[in-house]
Amino acid sequence: MKKKLGNLLRVLLRDYIPGGYIPLENREHFSKDITFVNIGRAKILAMALLVLHVPFIYMDFINQRKAFWVTTPGYRYLFYMHLITVAGIVLFLGLIKLRAVNSPNDITAWHRGLFIAFVSHIFIACACVSIVDQLIHYQITAYIIAAFTIASAVYIHSGISIPVFLAPYGLLLTGLALYQPNTHILKGYFINASAVTAIAWILSRFFYSGYLRDFVNKDIIEKQRAILTRQSKEDFLTGMYNRRYLELLLSQEFARSRRYGLKLSVAMADIDFFKNINDSFSHGVGDRVLQTIALIFKKNVRSFDIVGRYGGEEFVFILPETDLEEAVIVCDRIRQSIEGHDWSAVHPGLKVTISFGVSDSIETDNYEKLLSDADKKLYEAKESGRNQVRY
């Protein structure tokens, strides 16, 4: 029993308790997202209420023509409440029009405050209508409808929901005590209003918690999708593009170079004697060598150059708008950076060099041949003693 009660309280007060359900990094995102949804729902509710008030105000004028305003003053007060309600709705719609929101990113604290003000206005207005109704029909129907409509139509933050529900409830009880002359009816309404308010608030908590749960699940799915997308493109060890994605990018760059008559060069690189590094110093050292070389690559290429791990200790450079001579200069600069790097920080006595093969697209019909030509030049570099650039 205690466990069930604890679970219920966690659902009702979720994200109201400090450090609660929403991860810190997602709270602002969630707040904007739910306010954006609430603004949209509040606009629909506002327009529906405007339409609903047309027959109400029409009936008010009929009552005035029949002199009910004189014989039963409650009808006159009811008309005033209808006007106040409509004025608040029109003001809300006008302010939203002035500061329109097209996405959650447009949401500010001003929009959150406006939404809460609108919901509170409707709820309090309906409580006042029920108070005025004690002078006419002895009903609290408007309050009951408002409580369940607000509980189900919008999502209210746990901490804010308490004053949003308590303020109209307290106002209603005060008004009933002042204007309901029948003691038995008054006691019944006290019980009914309390039950309605409690049930509506609990319902609002369940709806809010459901939205919160969906948001968190969606966020988890989006993060997992982002991870899978990254894994489909990147090599997990070096963080560079993998072979499959490299070939896709190369095909796109080759097509672009052909379409617009642009220069394009490709280089293949291979770490010299990498197997000996793994055998002599361990595979862990080999992994650190790959990671360090990846960093050196990134420091020595332009932002629009494409570098990736082709497999094992082989790498591919896609150099858009670069002719063969320029590509050779880039590759030799990288070769010198790797040769001159202080590899003792990775492991004492470690020396690393790299070989390059470079080709360009001038006399190449397809990107596969461009890559194949670079691979042939790389083979020549390795056959000629390594630690050099061949083109």
Buried (B, 14 or more C-beta within 10 A) or exposed (E): EEEEEEEEEEBBBBBBEEEBBBEEEEEEBBBBBBBBBBBEBBBEBBEEBBEEBEEBBEBBEEBBEEEBBEEBEBBBBBBEBBEBBBEBBEBBBEBBEEEEBEEBEBBEEEBBEBBBBBBBBBBBBBBBBBBBBBBBEBEBEBBBBBBBBBBEBBBBBBEBBBEBBEBBBEBBBEBBEEBBEEEEBBEEBBEEBEEBBEEBBBBBBBBBBEBBEEBBEEBEEEEEEEEEEEEEBBBEEBEBBBBEBBBEBBEEBBEEBBEEEEBBBBBBBBBBBBEEBBEEBEEEBBBBBBBBBBEBBBEBBEEEBBBBBBEEBBBBBBBBBBBBEBBBEBBBEBBBBBBEBEBEEBBEEBEBBBBBBBBBBEEBEEBEBBBBBBBBBBBBBBEEEBBBBBB
